[in-house]
Amino acid sequence: MAAANTILFIGDSITDGARGRTSDPNHILGHGFVFQIAGRLGLELGANAPQVVNRGISGDRASDLYARWNEDAISVQPSIISILVGVNDAYYQIHDDARGASDRYKLAYTHLLEETRTALPNANIVLCEPFILRTGSLEEKWNAWETKMTAYRQIVRELADSYSATFVPLQQLFDEACERAPREHWLWDGIHPTAAGHELIARQWLEVVSWQGRQRQ
């Protein structure tokens, strides 16, 4: 049965946030949106704040998440599992890397959701929409990036519906933010968020998800 008060964040470098691999509380959550969410919940809820666990790993694809799902997700026994992945799956295919020889994004993502629903039937699964902006290194192959990521966003939305998961929309949020500041103000290379970009994700996540965590207090 899922733990009553644990939120697990898992994904690629955007979730990783250069997190420490020790028990040092100053670094264990990284310096991105996971840290910001944990800080907000800790401030609001005090002693009743959930334990926040970051298991993001830079460079991971959906299949990498699935390969380590038992040790990094199921074993944590979280009440909420938040997933953000997709940009590396796209990158390896667009750049003809051997790791992208076939598109395993939907297949691997489906496997990990199936396993989660079986092993942790009471957990709230949160699927964060993958996002990009047209700047930095993405400019050169933008059409390929846009096509692939549009498909991935649709996959994530459909999986959220199929597995009764909470969907956190992010692409439109970043698109609209570009009306207030240049694209690189939010995603410095078109992929990785700046401090402002991470704050944008954190606020959206909390708006969509955190009330469910508060109900569990």
C-alpha positions in Angstrom: 0.0 0.0 0.0 1.3 3.5 -0.8 2.8 5.6 2.0 0.4 8.2 3.3 2.6 11.2 2.8 5.3 10.8 0.2 5.6 12.5 -3.2 8.0 11.0 -5.7 9.3 13.0 -8.7 11.0 11.0 -11.4 12.2 11.8 -14.9 15.2 13.2 -16.7 17.6 16.2 -16.2 14.7 18.7 -15.7 13.6 16.7 -12.7 17.2 15.8 -11.6 18.1 19.5 -11.2 21.7 18.5 -10.4 20.5 16.8 -7.2 23.0 15.4 -4.7 23.4 11.7 -4.3 23.9 11.8 -0.5 21.5 12.5 2.3 22.5 16.2 2.5 19.1 18.0 2.7 20.6 21.1 1.1 21.2 19.2 -2.2 19.2 16.0 -2.3 16.2 17.6 -4.1 18.3 19.5 -6.7 17.8 23.1 -7.6 14.8 22.9 -9.8 11.0 22.7 -9.6 11.1 19.7 -7.2 13.0 21.8 -4.7 10.6 24.7 -5.2 7.5 22.5 -4.7 9.0 20.9 -1.6 9.8 24.4 -0.2 6.3 25.6 -0.8 4.6 22.6 0.8 7.0 22.6 3.7 6.2 26.3 4.4 2.4 25.9 4.0 2.0 22.6 5.8 4.8 22.6 8.4 5.1 19.4 10.3 2.3 17.9 8.1 4.3 18.5 4.9 4.8 15.4 2.7 8.2 13.8 2.3 9.5 14.7 -1.2 11.8 12.3 -3.0 13.7 13.2 -6.2 14.8 10.2 -8.4 15.3 12.2 -11.7 18.4 11.2 -13.7 19.9 13.4 -16.4 19.7 11.8 -19.9 16.9 9.3 -19.1 14.3 8.2 -21.6 11.0 6.5 -20.7 12.7 3.1 -21.2 15.4 4.1 -18.7 12.7 5.0 -16.1 11.1 1.6 -16.7 14.4 -0.2 -16.3 14.8 1.2 -12.8 11.1 1.4 -11.8 11.2 -1.1 -9.0 14.1 0.4 -7.1 13.4 4.0 -7.8 9.6 4.2 -7.8 7.7 1.1 -6.5 10.1 0.6 -3.5 9.5 4.1 -2.3 5.8 3.3 -1.9 4.7 6.9 -2.6 1.2 8.3 -2.4 1.9 10.5 -5.4 4.2 9.7 -8.3 5.0 12.6 -10.7 6.6 11.8 -14.1 8.2 14.1 -16.6 10.0 12.5 -19.5 10.3 12.7 -23.2 12.9 15.1 -24.4 15.7 12.5 -24.5 13.6 10.0 -26.4 13.1 12.7 -29.0 16.7 13.9 -28.9 18.2 10.5 -29.7 15.9 9.9 -32.6 16.3 13.3 -34.1 20.1 13.0 -33.9 20.2 9.4 -35.2 21.7 8.1 -32.0 21.7 4.3 -31.5 19.6 4.8 -28.3 16.8 6.1 -30.5 16.9 3.4 -33.1 13.3 2.7 -32.4 10.7 4.9 -30.8 9.9 3.1 -27.5 8.3 6.1 -25.7 4.7 5.0 -25.7 5.5 1.4 -25.1 7.9 2.0 -22.2 5.6 4.7 -20.7 2.6 2.3 -20.8 4.6 -0.5 -19.2 5.6 1.6 -16.2 2.0 2.9 -15.7 0.7 -0.7 -15.9 3.2 -1.8 -13.3 2.4 1.1 -11.1 -1.4 0.6 -11.2 -0.8 -3.1 -10.3 1.8 -2.5 -7.5 0.5 0.7 -6.1 -3.2 0.8 -6.9 -4.0 3.7 -4.5 -1.2 6.0 -5.7 -2.1 9.2 -7.5 -0.1 9.2 -10.7 0.8 12.6 -12.1 1.9 13.0 -15.8 3.6 16.2 -16.7 3.5 17.3 -20.3 6.9 17.4 -22.0 7.7 20.8 -23.5 10.2 22.7 -25.6 10.7 26.2 -27.1 12.2 27.3 -30.4 15.6 28.6 -29.2 19.2 27.4 -28.7 20.2 24.1 -30.4 16.6 23.3 -31.3 16.5 25.9 -34.0 18.5 23.8 -36.5 16.1 20.9 -36.5 13.0 22.7 -35.2 10.5 21.0 -37.5 11.6 17.5 -36.4 11.5 18.6 -32.7 8.1 20.1 -33.0 6.6 17.1 -34.8 8.1 14.6 -32.3 7.2 16.5 -29.2 3.7 17.2 -30.4 3.2 13.5 -30.8 4.6 12.8 -27.3 2.4 15.4 -25.7 -0.6 13.7 -27.2 0.6 10.3 -26.0 1.0 11.6 -22.4 -2.5 13.2 -22.5 -4.0 9.9 -23.7 -2.1 7.9 -21.1 -3.3 10.2 -18.4 -6.9 9.5 -19.5 -6.3 5.7 -19.9 -4.8 5.3 -16.4 -6.9 7.9 -14.5 -3.8 10.0 -13.9 -3.6 13.7 -13.2 -2.3 15.6 -16.3 -0.2 18.7 -15.8 -0.2 20.8 -19.0 3.0 22.8 -19.5 3.6 23.5 -23.2 0.9 26.2 -23.5 2.1 27.7 -20.2 5.6 28.2 -21.7 4.3 29.4 -25.0 2.2 32.1 -23.2 5.1 33.0 -21.0 7.1 34.0 -24.1 4.7 36.9 -24.5 6.3 38.4 -21.3 9.9 37.5 -21.9 12.1 35.9 -24.6 12.1 32.1 -24.9 15.6 31.8 -23.4 14.3 33.5 -20.3 12.3 30.4 -19.6 14.3 27.6 -21.3 17.8 28.7 -21.8 18.6 26.2 -24.5 15.0 25.3 -25.6 14.9 22.3 -23.3 16.3 23.1 -19.8 14.4 25.6 -17.6 16.0 28.6 -16.0 15.1 29.6 -12.4 12.1 31.3 -13.9 11.1 28.3 -15.9 11.4 26.0 -12.9 9.2 28.3 -11.0 6.6 28.2 -13.8 6.5 24.4 -13.6 6.3 24.4 -9.8 3.4 26.8 -9.7 1.5 24.9 -12.3 2.1 21.6 -10.6 0.9 22.9 -7.3 -2.2 24.5 -8.8 -3.2 21.2 -10.5 -1.9 18.6 -7.9 -1.2 19.9 -4.4 -4.8 20.2 -3.2 -5.0 16.4 -3.4 -1.9 16.1 -1.1 -3.5 18.6 1.3 -6.6 16.4 1.4 -4.5 13.5 2.7 -3.2 15.5 5.7 
